[in-house]
């Protein structure tokens, strides 16, 4: 189920015959670290999560990963990911692995063609909120992230965390990233007839047949 404000905006867009804006290229990074394996702890992994400040125009108050849109200075989306992550956390990443690519639904006034990357926490580098775009940040297991904050996430964030929850080590995540399908994922709004609705993903039974946008 979509948060009410998103469902209302989607319903108005489809009722009024709104025109979709062109998505801007963007990137986000899921920073990962291994938990210790001891006799009393099963290990597993943690990810670095932030809650975007309510004042942020896009996804304000929602849980997400550090990232942002491409600037003219960026060579490609990978360089966008590195720059944005350093600006927001103070950590310079030297190795990224592409995980997925999501395109914002057509009803959103701000749309992004966002590449999701996964990365291992560099030795001795501790991320911190230095960019002022978050009002909370911290390390959390994928399971706890979904249980505690899942209702305050956009679908790409929640789906990504659910996928990462299937792994027990960072090595497993990075190895899996090498064989991932990076075709764009385009969520589509499915109204419920009562002013609300939900987002369906490709492969879902109720995913509508839509005209796909051409992406460079």
C-alpha positions as CSV (number, residue, x, y, z in Angstrom):
1,X,0.0,0.0,0.0
2,X,1.3,3.4,-0.9
3,X,1.5,6.2,1.7
4,X,-1.7,8.3,1.4
5,X,0.1,11.4,-0.1
6,X,1.6,9.3,-2.9
7,X,-1.6,7.5,-3.6
8,X,-3.6,10.7,-3.8
9,X,-1.0,12.2,-6.2
10,X,-1.0,9.1,-8.4
11,X,-4.8,9.1,-8.5
12,X,-4.9,12.8,-9.6
13,X,-2.2,12.2,-12.2
14,X,-4.1,9.3,-13.9
15,X,-7.6,11.0,-13.5
16,X,-6.4,14.3,-15.0
17,X,-4.3,12.7,-17.7
18,X,-1.0,14.1,-16.4
19,X,2.1,14.2,-18.5
20,X,5.2,12.5,-17.2
21,X,8.5,14.4,-16.8
22,X,11.8,13.0,-18.1
23,X,13.7,11.1,-15.4
24,X,17.0,12.6,-14.3
25,X,20.0,10.3,-13.8
26,X,20.8,9.6,-10.1
27,X,22.7,7.1,-7.9
28,X,22.5,5.8,-4.4
29,X,24.9,3.5,-2.4
30,X,24.1,0.8,0.1
31,X,27.2,0.6,2.4
32,X,27.6,-2.9,4.0
33,X,29.6,-4.4,6.8
34,X,29.9,-7.9,8.3
35,X,28.9,-8.6,11.8
36,X,31.3,-10.7,13.9
37,X,30.8,-14.5,13.9
38,X,31.2,-15.8,17.5
39,X,29.8,-18.6,19.5
40,X,27.0,-16.4,20.8
41,X,26.3,-14.4,17.6
42,X,25.3,-15.8,14.2
43,X,27.0,-13.0,12.3
44,X,25.2,-11.6,9.3
45,X,25.5,-8.1,7.8
46,X,24.4,-4.6,8.5
47,X,23.7,-1.7,6.1
48,X,24.0,2.0,6.6
49,X,20.6,3.7,6.5
50,X,19.5,7.3,6.7
51,X,16.2,9.0,7.3
52,X,15.8,12.0,5.0
53,X,15.0,15.2,6.7
54,X,11.3,16.2,6.5
55,X,12.4,19.4,4.7
56,X,13.8,17.5,1.8
57,X,11.6,17.9,-1.3
58,X,11.9,14.3,-2.5
59,X,11.1,11.5,-0.1
60,X,11.3,13.8,3.0
61,X,11.0,11.9,6.2
62,X,11.5,8.5,4.6
63,X,14.3,6.0,5.1
64,X,16.7,5.6,2.3
65,X,20.4,5.3,1.3
66,X,22.8,8.2,0.7
67,X,22.8,9.4,-2.9
68,X,21.5,12.0,-5.2
69,X,21.2,13.2,-8.8
70,X,23.9,13.5,-11.4
71,X,25.6,16.9,-11.8
72,X,27.4,18.2,-14.9
73,X,30.7,17.6,-13.2
74,X,30.1,13.8,-13.0
75,X,31.6,11.5,-15.6
76,X,28.9,8.9,-15.2
77,X,26.4,7.6,-12.6
78,X,29.1,5.7,-10.7
79,X,31.0,8.9,-10.2
80,X,27.8,10.5,-9.0
81,X,27.5,7.7,-6.4
82,X,31.0,8.3,-5.2
83,X,30.6,12.0,-5.0
84,X,27.2,12.0,-3.3
85,X,28.2,9.4,-0.8
86,X,31.3,11.3,0.2
87,X,29.4,14.6,0.4
88,X,26.8,13.0,2.7
89,X,28.9,10.7,4.9
90,X,32.5,11.9,4.6
91,X,33.6,8.5,3.3
92,X,35.4,8.1,-0.1
93,X,34.5,4.9,-1.8
94,X,36.9,3.3,-4.2
95,X,34.9,0.2,-5.3
96,X,31.3,0.0,-6.2
97,X,29.1,-2.9,-7.5
98,X,25.9,-2.1,-9.4
99,X,22.9,-3.8,-7.9
100,X,19.8,-2.5,-9.6
101,X,18.3,0.4,-11.6
102,X,14.9,1.9,-10.7
103,X,12.8,4.6,-12.6
104,X,10.4,6.7,-10.6
105,X,6.7,6.2,-11.5
106,X,5.2,8.6,-14.0
107,X,2.9,10.3,-11.5
108,X,5.8,11.8,-9.5
109,X,6.7,15.5,-10.4
110,X,10.4,14.7,-9.7
111,X,11.5,11.5,-11.5
112,X,14.9,9.8,-11.3
113,X,16.6,7.0,-13.2
114,X,18.5,5.8,-10.2
115,X,21.3,3.2,-10.1
116,X,21.6,1.4,-6.8
117,X,25.2,0.3,-5.9
118,X,26.4,-1.9,-3.1
119,X,29.8,-1.3,-1.4
120,X,31.9,-2.7,1.5
121,X,32.7,-0.3,4.3
122,X,36.3,0.7,3.8
123,X,38.6,-0.2,6.7
124,X,38.7,2.4,9.4
125,X,36.2,4.7,7.6
126,X,33.1,5.6,9.7
127,X,30.3,7.3,7.9
128,X,28.6,10.3,9.5
129,X,25.9,12.7,8.5
130,X,28.0,15.6,7.3
131,X,25.7,16.7,4.5
132,X,22.7,17.8,6.6
133,X,20.2,15.9,4.5
134,X,19.3,13.4,7.1
135,X,17.9,13.7,10.6
136,X,18.9,10.1,11.6
137,X,21.5,7.7,10.4
138,X,22.9,4.4,11.6
139,X,23.8,0.8,11.0
140,X,21.0,-1.8,11.0
141,X,20.5,-5.3,9.9
142,X,18.3,-5.8,6.8
143,X,15.7,-7.7,8.9
144,X,15.5,-4.9,11.5
145,X,15.4,-2.2,8.9
146,X,12.3,-3.7,7.3
147,X,10.6,-4.6,10.7
148,X,11.2,-1.1,12.2
149,X,11.1,1.2,9.2
150,X,9.7,-0.6,6.3
151,X,6.4,1.4,6.3
152,X,8.5,4.6,5.8
153,X,10.4,3.5,2.7
154,X,9.8,3.8,-1.0
155,X,9.5,0.5,-2.8
156,X,13.0,0.5,-4.3
157,X,14.6,0.9,-0.8
158,X,12.4,-1.8,0.7
159,X,12.9,-4.3,-2.2
160,X,16.6,-3.7,-2.1
161,X,16.8,-4.4,1.6
162,X,14.6,-7.5,1.2
163,X,17.1,-8.8,-1.4
164,X,20.0,-8.1,0.8
165,X,18.4,-9.9,3.7
166,X,18.9,-13.2,1.8
167,X,22.7,-12.9,2.4
168,X,24.8,-13.5,5.4
169,X,28.0,-11.9,4.3
170,X,29.2,-8.9,2.3
171,X,31.2,-11.2,0.1
172,X,28.0,-13.0,-0.8
173,X,26.3,-9.7,-1.8
174,X,29.2,-8.6,-3.9
175,X,29.5,-11.9,-5.7
176,X,25.8,-11.9,-6.5
177,X,26.0,-8.3,-7.8
178,X,28.2,-9.5,-10.6
179,X,25.4,-11.5,-12.2
180,X,22.5,-9.1,-11.5
181,X,20.0,-8.1,-14.2
182,X,20.3,-4.3,-14.5
183,X,17.3,-3.7,-16.7
184,X,15.3,-0.7,-15.5
185,X,12.6,-1.5,-13.0
186,X,9.5,0.7,-13.5
187,X,6.9,0.5,-10.7
188,X,3.4,1.1,-11.9
189,X,0.5,2.5,-9.9
190,X,-2.6,0.3,-9.5
191,X,-5.6,2.2,-8.1
192,X,-8.0,0.5,-5.7
193,X,-11.1,2.5,-6.7
194,X,-11.3,4.2,-3.4
195,X,-8.7,6.9,-3.8
196,X,-5.8,4.7,-2.8
197,X,-3.7,2.0,-4.5
198,X,-0.4,0.3,-4.6
199,X,2.7,0.0,-6.8
200,X,3.0,-3.2,-8.8
201,X,6.4,-4.4,-10.1
202,X,7.2,-6.2,-13.4
203,X,6.3,-9.8,-12.8
204,X,3.4,-9.1,-10.5
205,X,0.0,-10.5,-11.6
206,X,-1.5,-7.0,-11.5
207,X,1.3,-5.2,-13.3
208,X,-0.4,-3.1,-16.0
209,X,0.6,-3.2,-19.6
210,X,2.2,0.2,-20.1
211,X,4.2,1.9,-22.9
212,X,7.8,1.7,-21.8
213,X,9.9,4.8,-22.0
214,X,13.0,4.8,-24.1
215,X,16.1,5.3,-22.0
216,X,19.6,6.1,-23.4
